[in-house]
Structures are given as C-alpha cells and as structure tokens.
Amino acid sequence: MGLLDGKNVVITGGASGIGLETSKLFVSEGATVHILDLPGANLDAAASVVASTGGSTNAADVTNREQVDAAVAVATAGGRAIDIVIANAGISSPASPFEDYPLDGFERVLKVHVVGAFHTIQATLPHVPNGGSIIITSSVAGLVGTPQVAAYGTAKHAQIGLMRSLAADLAVRGIRVNTINPGPVANEFQTSFEERITGQQGGDANAIFDSMIPLGRHIPMTDIAQGMLYLAGPHSTNVTSTIFRIDGGMGG
Ligand SMILES: NC(=O)c1ccc[n+]([C@@H]2O[C@H](COP(=O)([O-])OP(=O)(O)OC[C@H]3O[C@@H](n4cnc5c(N)ncnc54)[C@H](O)[C@@H]3O)[C@@H](O)[C@H]2O)c1
C-alpha cells in the first residue's frame, strides 16, 4: 500500500529537478502523476517515470491558459478528479542591482511563478474534491530579502500571498493550500544561479552558499520531495496556510 494510492496528481515543472524527484516519489507511493512542462528532451524522458501508474506528460507553458487547460483535460479524462495540485514550475531571475534591474526580466519572472501558479490552480480547482491538497513551491527567497534578485524575491513572496488567500477561500471545502519553501537545493538550477551570483564555478560557488546556510549544506532534492509527500498525503490533513520551510535554517 502506498501513501498516495488512487490519488491523481498534477505537477508543473515536473520534468526536471524538484518536480521530477517529487514525481518519482509520488509514483512509488501509488499516485497517477500528470506532468506539465515546457516541451523538450526532459519532458520526453519524464514519460517513462509516470507511465507505470497511468500518468501523462504534457507540453504546456504555465503562462498560457489554453495550454494549461488542455493538459488539465488530459489529467481529468473519464471524469477523474485531481486530488493533489503542485504549482512548481519556475525560472531563475536576472541578477542585477535594482537601479539597472531589467523590467522585462522582472515581468517574466513574476509571470511564470505567480501568474503561472494562478493558471495552474484556477484551471485545476473545478476538479479538486473536498479534502484535496494544493502546494506551491515558493523558496527561502520568499521569506528573506536576497540582494540582486528582486524579481525572484518578489515572485517567491507573492506566491505566499497567493497561498494564504487561497487557503482562506478553500478551507470551507476542506481543501488545504500550503507553500513548500526550500533553501538552496543541490541541483543544476541552483548551481547555475550560484555561479552567476558569485562568479565562481561549480563546487566553489556551492561552498560559498554552504557557508550561508546554518546547517552548512545544500538540501538534497529527496528531502524536498518528502516534504511534498507530507503536504500531499494523509499525515497533514490539519495543515493549511503553512509555510513549510526545508531550508537548513536559512529563513531565520
Ligand atoms: N533549486 C533550488 O535551490 C530552489 C530553491 C527554492 C525554490 N526552488 C523552486 O523550486 C521550483 C523547481 O525548481 P528546480 O530547482 O527543480 O529547477 P528546474 O529548472 O530543475 O525545474 C523547473 C522546471 O520548471 C519548468 N518551467 C519553467 N518555466 C516554465 C513554464 N513557463 N511553463 C512550464 N514549465 C516551466 C522547467 O522547464 C523545469 O523543468 C521552482 O519554482 C524554483 O523557483 C528551487
């Protein structure tokens, strides 16, 4: 018996990184997982991850409502409900002093993280039964200010605002809404960000960030996936409107 037997899941950004790790864990716990992500080799490869429990991979840009709706139609084929929604798709931020911060980059980051989460949740919500679980992947950057990355920091704080608003709206239906807030994760997304910010390469860039994390190390993706499982599964049925930090203490 898996913790998510019979559950139908939609996850955005599920073809890579945290989303892919979460998809693997959820499939191993018996869930049917529908991945929405940009088209490409990662999405193609993810098909084999979700196939065994009847899931799907869908080329969809979360900022494009028609594409999200089309993917939701696949996830709900045959009248199936969507028990768990994870708005996880994200992109990195331009890094610059605010005086020179590029408006197009600022708007794009807000659009993917905030408007993308809006579309993902609004499109799936009619199919979410009472008692469902919605998770938004925010960040430690949604809890504290981070120099040079105004777009990412603003977007990750805004996702918490969206979560709290939805948690208040949906409690009457027993639908729980939470954010998961990772600190620096040991993956490509974070390493390339750290290289841009520090001007160092690979492990040298990682070491500088390790020194900023109270527990002194990057977070393994498996830890974040286990946090997702807790928020999605049967052991958190009284948890809503929560900022679930998995950040090695970095959020203060
Ligand atoms: N890596 C970290 O240290 C870290 C820390 C805190 C929060 N996060 C957040 O975790 C989430 C996942 O990041 P990750 O580390 O797994 O990075 P990742 O790059 O491995 O995964 C992000 C996925 O989102 C997809 N994506 C991007 N734009 C999209 C769009 N418009 N429509 C659909 N899909 C889109 C990408 O194609 C990719 O597959 C992001 O929201 C990120 O901001 C990451």
The ligand as an ORCA input file, in Angstrom:
! r2SCAN-3c Opt
* xyz 0 1
  N      16.799     24.711     -6.759
  C      16.651     25.433     -5.660
  O      17.600     25.623     -4.891
  C      15.304     26.005     -5.311
  C      15.174     26.585     -4.050
  C      13.936     27.122     -3.698
  C      12.876     27.067     -4.584
  N      13.060     26.499     -5.818
  C      11.908     26.469     -6.709
  O      11.628     25.117     -6.989
  C      10.913     25.039     -8.237
  C      11.559     23.974     -9.093
  O      12.894     24.370     -9.371
  P      14.078     23.312     -9.628
  O      15.170     23.628     -8.709
  O      13.554     21.941     -9.674
  O      14.562     23.810    -11.092
  P      14.446     23.077    -12.519
  O      14.930     24.078    -13.518
  O      15.141     21.769    -12.452
  O      12.880     22.807    -12.692
  C      11.989     23.823    -13.069
  C      11.064     23.274    -14.135
  O      10.081     24.270    -14.450
  C       9.906     24.255    -15.851
  N       9.375     25.525    -16.335
  C       9.996     26.728    -16.382
  N       9.193     27.650    -16.931
  C       8.028     27.010    -17.246
  C       6.830     27.421    -17.849
  N       6.632     28.684    -18.264
  N       5.841     26.512    -18.018
  C       6.018     25.235    -17.620
  N       7.151     24.772    -17.047
  C       8.143     25.655    -16.865
  C      11.308     23.988    -16.407
  O      11.240     23.547    -17.768
  C      11.811     22.947    -15.447
  O      11.510     21.641    -15.875
  C      10.967     26.444     -8.846
  O       9.732     27.097     -8.586
  C      12.080     27.105     -8.069
  O      11.924     28.511     -8.046
  C      14.244     25.967     -6.198
*
